[in-house]
């Protein structure tokens, strides 16, 4: 998710006339806050984070107040609150004040592209307000629909009926929820989620769905996003200098999506393809420095610049340069690997050599030529390497890279440093989470790597069978 909260979510929902809770921003005056409390009886105070940050309620980062004094105290507590989500820590910069919406029923609703169905898909339950992972399968419905015909009312009605939703909520939801597909489709969104939608009763007892929280993600390369005239800073989530540099290359051909997982990671893994990215990120865990997707057939100059940035920020601390991707249909492997090899030469020339082991797993057009170009660069620099082609399972290649990393921590880094004629850099202590995902150094296979004095290392002591294998 790139955008969360009702401050901007309410404005987006206005485009399709979907009812929302009343919200004030961080610049609200005391008088405005007092009027909001008087009108609704209570207000919720929520910190403003850049980007999509979840689990705020469970972390105690949502305040509630029924008087001005409490509201201002909660504002002071949450204005610059810090929140750890996953491997990242986000810092708030402001709060919102949202009017309370009394309701008996809460709804969860989302639309996203689901790879299982190859179609836009809704997920809905009448037991919203909580993580849907906590609900049973019989309490949720996930239903694909045809993007050409759009989200029809009967899809909503059937889904709610199947899970036994109260009859009084079905009709108002059938009237309003299809509007959300219009918002998502016409403005370049990839995901849209409302949780909760609170069913507010009017004086006659009729229910109206009111959005009380909003999340969405955009395809930043879709020109329809520009229709919303959203300020650029909304997409500048708390990014590192590395992420900012790479993001500046988004206007070029090819993808350049990155996220820093662990600033002290020991595996630098430039990844090609969303599927490969998901697998690599999950298996490597915090041993990986970055999560990335550089696919989309990037040209030589862009790939070389991306590699330069990656090397400048992470190569010195890395044990393994792990270039990994699936079997490409259109990405020119020769161009990408040649660019990364040339960038590696320039980095060594400008910043000096560093102990490194290169592992590559790729398939696609001009694969052999690409391997040849990168092997030539590694040979010239005296850097050991191991290449895997399209007939190697990605999962096994990822596990191999983890074993190389373990061997490098145990003894390989010192051996390669001696071969390069440099002092072995001191590496930071291994984080506990890395020990949980990679074999402990004491348990690593102890086969001896080939002598460095006579030839570059061609395989790590990751497995007895690989210890004497060549990398060609």
N, C-alpha and C positions, 0 to 999 in steps of 0.2 A: 504494500500500500504506500502511496506517495502523499496522500492528503487525508487527514483525519480530523474529526471534530466538527461541530456545528457552526463555527464562526464563518467558515467558507462553505461548508456543506449546505447550510440553509440557503445561501445565495444561489448555489447550483440547483437545488431542488425547486427554487422559484421558477426556473426555466420551464418546468413541466407542471407547475402549480400543485406540487405535493406538499401537504401541510407539514409544518415543522414547529418545534418548540421555539419560544422567544429567546433570543440570545444577545448578550452584550459583550463587547470586546474588552481588552485590558485597559482601554482609555475611558471606560465608563465612569461617570461621576458618582459621588455618593448619593446624590439625589436620584439618579437613574436606577442605581442598585436598590435604593429604598422603594421606589415605585414598582420595580420588578417583584420584589418580595411582597409588597402590598397586593399586587394583582394576582400573584400565583400562590401566595402562602409560604413558599419556600423556594430557594434557589440552589442549584448545584454549581460548585466552583471546580473547574477543570484546568489543569496546566496546558499550555500551548507548546507542543513539540513540533519541530520540523520533521516532515516525513511521517510514515505510518508507524506509530508506536502503540502497541497493544498492552493488555493486562494492567492498565492503570488502576482500575478499581481494586483488583486483588492486591496491589502493592500499596494501597492506602492513599492513592494520589487523586482521589475525588472527594471534595469536601461538600458538606451540606449545611445550610444555614436558614433560619427562619427569622433572623433579625440582622440589622446592619452591622453591629459590633462583631458578631460571629463571622459574617461574610468577609469583613475586612481582615480579620485574623486569619482566615483560611486563604485569603489572597496573599497575605504576607508569607504564609507557610509554603505555598505552592508556586509562587511566581517564578522562582529559579530552581525548582525541584529537579533532582537528578533521578533518572529511571534506567535500570539495567534491563534490557530485553535481548535475550539470546546472548551473543558475544559482544554486543555493543552497549555503550552507555550514552543516553541522550540527556540533554540539559534543556529544561523549559525556558522560555522567554516570554512570560506573560500568562494570563489566565482568561478564561471566559466565564460569564455568569449566565446560567441557563435556567429559565423558569421551570418549576416543577409541573409535571403533567400527571394528575391523578388518574389511575386506570386500574382495572381489574385484570386485563389481558395484556400480555407483551408478546410481540411477534419478532422472530428473526427472519430476515430475507436477504438473499444475495443473488447476484448474477455474475457469472464468470465464464470464460471459455474452458471447457472441460475436455482434456485430451482423450478421455475414455470414449466420449461420444462424438468427438470432432464437431462440436456444435455448442452454441451458447446454452448455458444450463442454469436453472434456478435451484436454490436450496431454501426450503421454507419449513418453519415449525411455529406452532402457536405457543411454544414454551420458550420464548426468547429471553433476553436479558442475562443469559449465562453463556459459557462456552458450549457450542453445540457438540463438542467432543464428549461432554458429560451426559448427553442424552442418549437414550436407546434408539436403535435403528427404526423401531416402529413409531417413533415420535418425530421423525424427520422425513421429508421427501426431497429427493434430488431428481429433477425432471429436465431433460433436454428439449429444446424447441427449435423450429426452423427460423433461421435468421432472416430469410426472405419474407416470410409472412409475419414475423414478429411475435411478441409475447401476447397470446390471446387470453381472454378472460377465462375460458373453459380450462386452460392449463392450471391456472391458479385455483379455480373452484375444485377441480378433480384432486389436486394435490392436498388441499385442506380437508376435503371430505375423506380421503384415504387415511389420514392420520387422526380422524375423529375430532377435528377442531370444532369449537362451539358454533352453532349456526349463526349466532348474532354477529360474529366477526367475519364470516365468509363474504357476505354481500359488500360491505365497505372496502374490504381488501381487493375484491374482484374489480371494483371501480377504480381504485387508485394505483395498485401495484404495476399494471401494464405501462403506466407512464414512465417508470424507471428504465425500461428498455429503450424508450425514446431518448432519455438523457444519456444513457450509456452509448447507444449506437451513434447518435448525432454529434457527439463531442469527443470521440476518440478514446473512450475508456476501455480498459481491459477487464476491470473488476469493479463491482459496486456492492457495498454492504451496508444495510441499516440494521442496527441492533442496540437497543430495542426500538421497535415501533410500538408505541403505547396507544391503546384503543381508548380514546377519550370520549366520554359520554356527554351529550348535550342535555339541555333541560327536559327534552322529550325522551331521553334514554337512547337516542340513536348514537351509534359509535362512529368515530372518525379516526383513521390512522394518523398518528403524529410521529414524525421521525425525531428521535431523541439522541441519536448518535449516527455519525456518517463516516464511511471510509470508502476510498476509491483509489484505483491505480490507472494511469494513463499510458498510452503508447506515444511516447514523446516524438516519435517520427511520423505520427499521423497528423496531417495538416489541420484536421478538424479540431484538434485541441486548441488551436489559436483562436477559434470562435469565442472562447470563454474569456479571453483577455486576462488570464490569471497572471499575477506578478511572478517573475522568475524566481524570487527567493523562496516561493512555496516548494519548489523542486530542489532547492539547494539544501537538502537535509544535512545534518551535521556531518559534513564530509571531511576527509583528510586532504592534505595537500596533494597526495597521490591521486585520489579519486577525482579531485578537481581538475588536475592536469589531463587525465585521461578523458574526462567528460567533455573537455573542450574540443576533442576530436570527433564528436558525434556527428558533425556536419559532413564528414567524409564518407565515402562508400565503405560499407562493412560496419559491423557492430563494435561498440567499445563500452560494454557494460561491466563495471567493476564494483566490488565492495570489499573493504578491508575486514578480514576475519580476525586476524591476530597480528598485531604490529611486530611481534617477536617470533613469528612463525619461521620454521626452518625449511619449508618446501614452498618454492615459488612456482605456482602452477598456472601459467597462461593456458586457458581452456577454450576450446572451440566447439560451440553447440550447446543448446540448453539442456539436452538430456545428459551429455557428458558432464556439464557443470553441476547438475543435481547430484550425480553419483560421486564425483570427485569431492565436492564440498562435504557431503555426508560422511564419506569414508575417511578422508584425511582429517576432518575435525579441525582443531586448533593448531595442528602441525602445519596447516596451510596458511600462508600469509594473506592470500586474496581469494575471493570467489569472482570468476570472470567469464565472459562470453565474448570472444573476439571473432566470431564467425561472420558469415555474410560476404565472403570473398573480398577481404580487405586488400587494397593495392599495396605494392611494395613499400612506398614511402610512408603510408599510414602505419603499416605493421612495424616498420623499422622504428618509427617514432614511439609507438606504443611500447615496443620492447625496450627502447632507451629509458623510458620513464619507469618501467617495471624494474629494470636492472639498477637504475640509480637509487631507487628507494629501498629495494629488498635484496639485491644480490649479495651484498657483503655479509649478511647474516644467514644466508641460505646454504643448506647442505646440498639440496637437489633443485635443479632447474627442470621442472616437470612439464613438458609440452604435450598436451593430451587432447584428443578429440575423436569423434566417431569417423565413419567412412563418409567423406564429403561427396556431395553431388556436383557442386560448382566451385568450391574454394580451390584455388590453385595452390597446391601444397608446396611446389617449388618456390613460388613467390614468397609465401609466408615464412618458410623455414630459411630461405636465403636471407630474407630481411632480418630474421632473429639472429642468425649466425653473424651477419655483418655488424649488427648492433652489439653483439657480444665481443667481437674483435675490438670495436671502437671503445667499448667500456673498459676492457683490459688495458688498452693503450692509454686511456685518459686517467683511469683510477687505479691501475695496477691489478695484477692477478689476485684471485681469491680462490680458496679451496672449494671445488664445486664438482658435482657429478650430474651429467645431463641424461635424463631419461625421456624418451619420446614414444608416444603411441598415436599413430595416425593412419588414415587411409584416404584415398581420393586421387584426383588428377595429378599427374607428374610427381607421384610419390617417390619413386626411386631417385629422380633428379633432385628432389628436395632433401632426401636423406643424404645424398652425396654432397650437396652444398653445405649442409650443417656439419657433416662428418669432417669435411675439409677444414672448416673453421675450428672445430674442437681439436683436431690433430695439430693444427698450427699453434694453438694455445696450450697444448699439453693437458687438455681437460678430458677425463674419461667419460665414456658415454655408452648407452645401450638403447637401441632402436627396436620398436615393435611395429609390425605392419598391420594391415586391416584384418588379417586372420587371427589376431590375438584378442582375447576377450578384454574389454576395458577394465573390468573388475580385477582381473589378474595383474594387469599392468599397474593399476593403482596400488595394489598390495605390494608389488615389486618396488615401487617408489618408496613406500613406507619402510620396507626392509633396508633399502639403500640409506634412507635417512637414519635409521637405527645404527647401521654399520658406520656411517659417517660420524655420528656422535661418539661411538665407542672408540674407533681408531682410524677410520678412513680419512677424516678431515686432516689429521696430523700427517698421514702418509702422503696425501695429495699435496699438502703444503710443502713437505720436504721435497717432493718431486718438482714442484714449481720454484723451489729455492726461496721460499718465504717462510716467515715465522707463522706458526699455526695460530689464528686468532682465537681468543678466549670466547667461548659461546656461553650465552646466558643459561641459567639453570632451566631444566626441562619442567614445563608446567605439568601438574598432576593429570590434567585431561589428556595430554599427549601420551603419557605413560599408559593411560587406559586404552588408547587406540593403536599403539604401536608396541611391538615386543620390547620388553625391557632389555637394556644393553647387556646385562649379565646373562640373559637367556638367549642372546643372539647367536646364530651359528658362528663357530670360531674358525672356519676354514680360512686359510691364508690367501690374501690377494696376491696376484702376480707381482714379482719384484718391480719396483718403480724405476730402479736404476737402469734397467735394460729396455723398458718400454712403458708407455702409458698404461695405467690401470684399465683393464677391459671389462671387469665385472666386480661387484662388491662381494663381500663375504656374507651375502644375504641368504644363500642356500649353498649346500655343498656342491650340488651339480653345477651351479652358476659360477663358482669361485674361479674356475680356470677357463670359463667360456670367453670367446672373443666378442667384440662389439660390432663386428662388420656384417 
